[in-house]
Amino acid sequence: DLASDSNSPKLPKIDAAVSCIGNVNPDSERDLSTFFGLAFNDDRLYRENGILNENAARMAKEAGAERFIFLSVSYEVAKMVEGPLEGYMDGKRHAEHIAYELFPNDGAVVLGPSLIYGGKRFPRVGDAYRSFVMNRSESCR
């Protein structure tokens, strides 16, 4: 259980670890005055994107890992969503800081993809994103 340090399982000896922990699930209620009409709990997003990744990094370090690869978020996306998804962004930045602190001297690798989506939650995001990228690339010609 990565949610608390005391209940975390002990890993066997490892060389490296990869953390892809992340969540932007909205709360169940809708709020039309917010980002896409969705309501987000910043405390929950911070915990799920920051503290859980911190716990994963600490578990990896305790298991002897010399490298830690962390899937974060690109700064371009961060600029776009930092207001509406403040807990998500703050959590990801917290986890980046911890990764660099625990795995110094190039032991931490932080990857910042532009957008990860999938599953049935956002079935049309791929089409919208593809259209946006194609329109932007055509306008740059």
C-alpha positions as CSV (number, residue, x, y, z in Angstrom):
1,D,0.0,0.0,0.0
2,L,1.8,3.1,-1.2
3,A,-0.7,5.4,0.6
4,S,1.2,5.2,3.9
5,D,4.8,4.7,4.8
6,S,4.0,2.2,7.6
7,N,2.1,-0.3,5.5
8,S,4.4,-0.2,2.5
9,P,5.6,-3.6,1.4
10,K,9.4,-4.2,1.5
11,L,10.8,-4.8,-2.0
12,P,13.6,-7.3,-2.7
13,K,16.9,-5.8,-3.9
14,I,16.4,-3.9,-7.1
15,D,18.6,-1.9,-9.4
16,A,16.1,0.7,-10.7
17,A,12.4,1.6,-10.5
18,V,9.9,3.3,-12.7
19,S,6.9,5.2,-11.4
20,C,4.0,5.9,-13.7
21,I,1.6,6.8,-10.8
22,G,-0.8,9.6,-11.7
23,N,-4.4,10.5,-11.5
24,V,-6.6,13.3,-12.7
25,N,-10.0,11.8,-11.9
26,P,-12.5,14.5,-11.2
27,D,-14.8,14.3,-8.2
28,S,-18.3,12.9,-8.8
29,E,-20.1,16.2,-8.7
30,R,-20.1,18.6,-11.6
31,D,-19.4,22.3,-11.3
32,L,-20.1,24.2,-14.5
33,S,-18.0,27.1,-13.4
34,T,-14.8,25.1,-13.4
35,F,-12.4,23.4,-15.8
36,F,-14.6,21.6,-18.3
37,G,-17.4,21.6,-15.8
38,L,-15.5,19.1,-13.6
39,A,-14.7,19.5,-9.9
40,F,-11.3,18.5,-8.6
41,N,-10.2,17.9,-5.0
42,D,-6.7,19.5,-4.9
43,D,-5.7,17.7,-1.6
44,R,-6.6,14.3,-3.1
45,L,-4.8,15.1,-6.4
46,Y,-1.7,16.2,-4.5
47,R,-1.7,13.0,-2.4
48,E,-2.3,10.7,-5.5
49,N,0.3,12.4,-7.7
50,G,2.8,13.6,-5.2
51,I,2.8,11.6,-1.9
52,L,2.2,8.2,-3.6
53,N,5.1,8.9,-6.0
54,E,7.3,10.0,-3.0
55,N,6.5,6.7,-1.2
56,A,7.4,4.8,-4.4
57,A,10.7,6.6,-4.6
58,R,11.5,6.0,-1.0
59,M,10.6,2.2,-1.3
60,A,12.9,2.0,-4.3
61,K,15.7,3.7,-2.4
62,E,15.3,1.4,0.5
63,A,15.4,-1.6,-1.8
64,G,18.8,-0.4,-3.1
65,A,17.8,1.2,-6.4
66,E,20.4,3.5,-7.9
67,R,18.1,4.8,-10.6
68,F,14.5,6.1,-10.4
69,I,12.5,7.0,-13.5
70,F,9.5,9.2,-12.8
71,L,6.7,9.9,-15.3
72,S,5.7,13.5,-14.6
73,V,4.2,16.1,-16.9
74,S,5.6,18.5,-19.5
75,Y,6.0,22.2,-18.5
76,E,3.8,23.1,-21.5
77,V,0.9,21.1,-20.2
78,A,1.7,22.4,-16.7
79,K,1.2,26.0,-17.9
80,M,-2.1,25.0,-19.4
81,V,-3.7,23.2,-16.4
82,E,-1.9,24.6,-13.4
83,G,-4.9,26.7,-12.2
84,P,-7.7,24.1,-12.6
85,L,-5.6,21.1,-11.6
86,E,-3.4,22.8,-9.0
87,G,-3.2,19.7,-6.8
88,Y,-2.1,17.5,-9.7
89,M,0.6,19.9,-10.7
90,D,1.8,20.6,-7.2
91,G,1.9,16.8,-6.5
92,K,3.9,16.1,-9.7
93,R,6.4,18.9,-8.8
94,H,6.7,17.6,-5.3
95,A,7.5,14.1,-6.6
96,E,10.1,15.4,-9.0
97,H,11.9,17.2,-6.2
98,I,11.9,14.1,-4.0
99,A,13.2,11.9,-6.9
100,Y,16.1,14.3,-7.4
101,E,16.8,14.5,-3.7
102,L,16.8,10.7,-3.2
103,F,18.6,9.9,-6.4
104,P,21.2,12.6,-6.9
105,N,24.0,12.7,-9.5
106,D,21.9,11.7,-12.5
107,G,20.2,8.9,-10.6
108,A,16.7,10.3,-11.2
109,V,15.2,10.6,-14.6
110,V,12.0,12.7,-14.9
111,L,10.1,12.3,-18.1
112,G,7.5,15.0,-19.0
113,P,5.1,13.8,-21.7
114,S,2.7,16.3,-23.2
115,L,-0.6,14.4,-22.6
116,I,-1.4,10.8,-21.6
117,Y,-5.0,9.7,-22.1
118,G,-6.9,6.6,-22.7
119,G,-9.5,4.2,-21.6
120,K,-13.3,4.8,-21.7
121,R,-13.2,7.9,-19.5
122,F,-12.2,10.3,-22.2
123,P,-13.1,8.5,-25.5
124,R,-12.9,11.6,-27.7
125,V,-9.8,13.2,-26.2
126,G,-7.6,11.5,-28.8
127,D,-9.5,12.9,-31.7
128,A,-9.6,16.4,-30.2
129,Y,-5.9,16.3,-29.4
130,R,-4.9,15.0,-32.8
131,S,-7.0,17.7,-34.5
132,F,-5.5,20.4,-32.3
133,V,-1.9,19.2,-33.0
134,M,-2.6,18.9,-36.8
135,N,-4.1,22.3,-37.0
136,R,-1.2,23.8,-35.1
137,S,1.4,22.1,-37.2
138,E,-0.3,23.2,-40.4
139,S,-0.4,26.8,-39.2
140,C,3.3,26.7,-38.6
141,R,4.2,25.9,-42.2
